[in-house]
Amino acid sequence: MSVRLKDFYADWCGPCKTQDPILDELAEEYGDVQFEKIDVDQDQETANEYSVRSLPTLVIENEDGVVERFVGVTQRDQIEKALQQAGA
């Protein structure tokens, strides 16, 4: 099963910088999960497709669709739980 985590961010977003180290750690531990960083200033089309209105926004999805969505800085344990629910 393919699990993806989409990290919607912007370079000017302070909370996004707070989220980065948590995601970097998880990316090392969950090698089977596809981590994708999406700069909303560069890729507004994808941000609109996922109705991103606040940053950071994390979207965890698998073949069945979106499993979980987090808005704002999200703690590691919440992200891990969602990744596991998605099949990671």
ChimeraX commands (.cxc) that place a marker at each C-alpha (Angstrom):
marker #1 position 0.00,0.00,0.00 radius 0.5
marker #1 position 1.32,3.39,-0.97 radius 0.5
marker #1 position 1.18,6.12,1.69 radius 0.5
marker #1 position 1.93,9.76,0.91 radius 0.5
marker #1 position 2.39,12.75,3.21 radius 0.5
marker #1 position 2.00,16.11,1.48 radius 0.5
marker #1 position 3.51,19.03,3.41 radius 0.5
marker #1 position 2.06,22.34,2.23 radius 0.5
marker #1 position 4.37,25.17,3.29 radius 0.5
marker #1 position 5.84,28.55,2.35 radius 0.5
marker #1 position 9.33,29.94,2.91 radius 0.5
marker #1 position 7.92,32.92,4.86 radius 0.5
marker #1 position 5.87,30.68,7.21 radius 0.5
marker #1 position 7.38,30.53,10.72 radius 0.5
marker #1 position 5.26,27.59,11.96 radius 0.5
marker #1 position 6.31,25.64,8.84 radius 0.5
marker #1 position 9.94,25.91,9.97 radius 0.5
marker #1 position 8.88,24.55,13.37 radius 0.5
marker #1 position 7.21,21.57,11.63 radius 0.5
marker #1 position 10.23,20.72,9.42 radius 0.5
marker #1 position 12.44,18.88,11.97 radius 0.5
marker #1 position 9.52,16.64,12.98 radius 0.5
marker #1 position 8.87,15.71,9.34 radius 0.5
marker #1 position 12.58,15.18,8.67 radius 0.5
marker #1 position 12.76,12.66,11.55 radius 0.5
marker #1 position 9.65,10.84,10.34 radius 0.5
marker #1 position 10.96,10.71,6.76 radius 0.5
marker #1 position 14.08,8.91,8.03 radius 0.5
marker #1 position 12.05,6.39,10.02 radius 0.5
marker #1 position 9.26,5.77,7.51 radius 0.5
marker #1 position 11.22,4.98,4.37 radius 0.5
marker #1 position 8.16,3.45,2.71 radius 0.5
marker #1 position 6.17,6.70,2.98 radius 0.5
marker #1 position 6.47,9.22,0.17 radius 0.5
marker #1 position 7.09,12.65,1.73 radius 0.5
marker #1 position 6.33,15.55,-0.60 radius 0.5
marker #1 position 6.94,19.22,0.19 radius 0.5
marker #1 position 4.67,21.59,-1.72 radius 0.5
marker #1 position 5.53,25.29,-1.72 radius 0.5
marker #1 position 2.12,26.98,-1.98 radius 0.5
marker #1 position 3.68,30.07,-3.57 radius 0.5
marker #1 position 5.16,27.93,-6.37 radius 0.5
marker #1 position 2.31,25.42,-6.76 radius 0.5
marker #1 position -0.97,27.19,-6.09 radius 0.5
marker #1 position -2.85,24.74,-8.30 radius 0.5
marker #1 position -2.10,21.77,-6.00 radius 0.5
marker #1 position -2.76,23.90,-2.92 radius 0.5
marker #1 position -6.18,24.81,-4.34 radius 0.5
marker #1 position -6.88,21.19,-5.27 radius 0.5
marker #1 position -6.40,20.27,-1.58 radius 0.5
marker #1 position -8.23,23.41,-0.34 radius 0.5
marker #1 position -5.22,24.61,1.63 radius 0.5
marker #1 position -6.11,27.84,3.44 radius 0.5
marker #1 position -3.64,27.83,6.36 radius 0.5
marker #1 position -0.03,26.80,6.78 radius 0.5
marker #1 position 1.42,24.41,7.51 radius 0.5
marker #1 position -1.11,21.87,6.26 radius 0.5
marker #1 position -0.27,18.16,6.18 radius 0.5
marker #1 position -2.31,15.73,4.13 radius 0.5
marker #1 position -1.80,12.00,4.61 radius 0.5
marker #1 position -3.31,9.80,1.92 radius 0.5
marker #1 position -3.23,6.30,0.49 radius 0.5
marker #1 position -4.88,4.60,-2.49 radius 0.5
marker #1 position -8.28,5.04,-0.83 radius 0.5
marker #1 position -7.85,8.82,-0.63 radius 0.5
marker #1 position -7.18,11.28,2.17 radius 0.5
marker #1 position -6.81,9.52,5.53 radius 0.5
marker #1 position -5.98,12.52,7.72 radius 0.5
marker #1 position -5.47,16.26,7.44 radius 0.5
marker #1 position -3.67,18.47,9.94 radius 0.5
marker #1 position -3.63,22.28,9.95 radius 0.5
marker #1 position -1.01,24.12,11.98 radius 0.5
marker #1 position 2.06,22.68,13.68 radius 0.5
marker #1 position 1.28,19.04,14.43 radius 0.5
marker #1 position 3.02,16.90,17.03 radius 0.5
marker #1 position 4.97,13.84,15.99 radius 0.5
marker #1 position 2.73,11.31,17.76 radius 0.5
marker #1 position -0.37,12.56,15.93 radius 0.5
marker #1 position 1.37,12.30,12.56 radius 0.5
marker #1 position 2.71,8.82,13.36 radius 0.5
marker #1 position -0.74,7.60,14.36 radius 0.5
marker #1 position -2.21,8.87,11.08 radius 0.5
marker #1 position 0.62,7.29,9.06 radius 0.5
marker #1 position -0.07,3.95,10.72 radius 0.5
marker #1 position -3.81,4.26,10.08 radius 0.5
marker #1 position -2.99,4.94,6.42 radius 0.5
marker #1 position -1.03,1.69,6.25 radius 0.5
marker #1 position 2.58,2.80,6.78 radius 0.5
marker link #1:1,2 radius 0.2
marker link #1:2,3 radius 0.2
marker link #1:3,4 radius 0.2
marker link #1:4,5 radius 0.2
marker link #1:5,6 radius 0.2
marker link #1:6,7 radius 0.2
marker link #1:7,8 radius 0.2
marker link #1:8,9 radius 0.2
marker link #1:9,10 radius 0.2
marker link #1:10,11 radius 0.2
marker link #1:11,12 radius 0.2
marker link #1:12,13 radius 0.2
marker link #1:13,14 radius 0.2
marker link #1:14,15 radius 0.2
marker link #1:15,16 radius 0.2
marker link #1:16,17 radius 0.2
marker link #1:17,18 radius 0.2
marker link #1:18,19 radius 0.2
marker link #1:19,20 radius 0.2
marker link #1:20,21 radius 0.2
marker link #1:21,22 radius 0.2
marker link #1:22,23 radius 0.2
marker link #1:23,24 radius 0.2
marker link #1:24,25 radius 0.2
marker link #1:25,26 radius 0.2
marker link #1:26,27 radius 0.2
marker link #1:27,28 radius 0.2
marker link #1:28,29 radius 0.2
marker link #1:29,30 radius 0.2
marker link #1:30,31 radius 0.2
marker link #1:31,32 radius 0.2
marker link #1:32,33 radius 0.2
marker link #1:33,34 radius 0.2
marker link #1:34,35 radius 0.2
marker link #1:35,36 radius 0.2
marker link #1:36,37 radius 0.2
marker link #1:37,38 radius 0.2
marker link #1:38,39 radius 0.2
marker link #1:39,40 radius 0.2
marker link #1:40,41 radius 0.2
marker link #1:41,42 radius 0.2
marker link #1:42,43 radius 0.2
marker link #1:43,44 radius 0.2
marker link #1:44,45 radius 0.2
marker link #1:45,46 radius 0.2
marker link #1:46,47 radius 0.2
marker link #1:47,48 radius 0.2
marker link #1:48,49 radius 0.2
marker link #1:49,50 radius 0.2
marker link #1:50,51 radius 0.2
marker link #1:51,52 radius 0.2
marker link #1:52,53 radius 0.2
marker link #1:53,54 radius 0.2
marker link #1:54,55 radius 0.2
marker link #1:55,56 radius 0.2
marker link #1:56,57 radius 0.2
marker link #1:57,58 radius 0.2
marker link #1:58,59 radius 0.2
marker link #1:59,60 radius 0.2
marker link #1:60,61 radius 0.2
marker link #1:61,62 radius 0.2
marker link #1:62,63 radius 0.2
marker link #1:63,64 radius 0.2
marker link #1:64,65 radius 0.2
marker link #1:65,66 radius 0.2
marker link #1:66,67 radius 0.2
marker link #1:67,68 radius 0.2
marker link #1:68,69 radius 0.2
marker link #1:69,70 radius 0.2
marker link #1:70,71 radius 0.2
marker link #1:71,72 radius 0.2
marker link #1:72,73 radius 0.2
marker link #1:73,74 radius 0.2
marker link #1:74,75 radius 0.2
marker link #1:75,76 radius 0.2
marker link #1:76,77 radius 0.2
marker link #1:77,78 radius 0.2
marker link #1:78,79 radius 0.2
marker link #1:79,80 radius 0.2
marker link #1:80,81 radius 0.2
marker link #1:81,82 radius 0.2
marker link #1:82,83 radius 0.2
marker link #1:83,84 radius 0.2
marker link #1:84,85 radius 0.2
marker link #1:85,86 radius 0.2
marker link #1:86,87 radius 0.2
marker link #1:87,88 radius 0.2
view
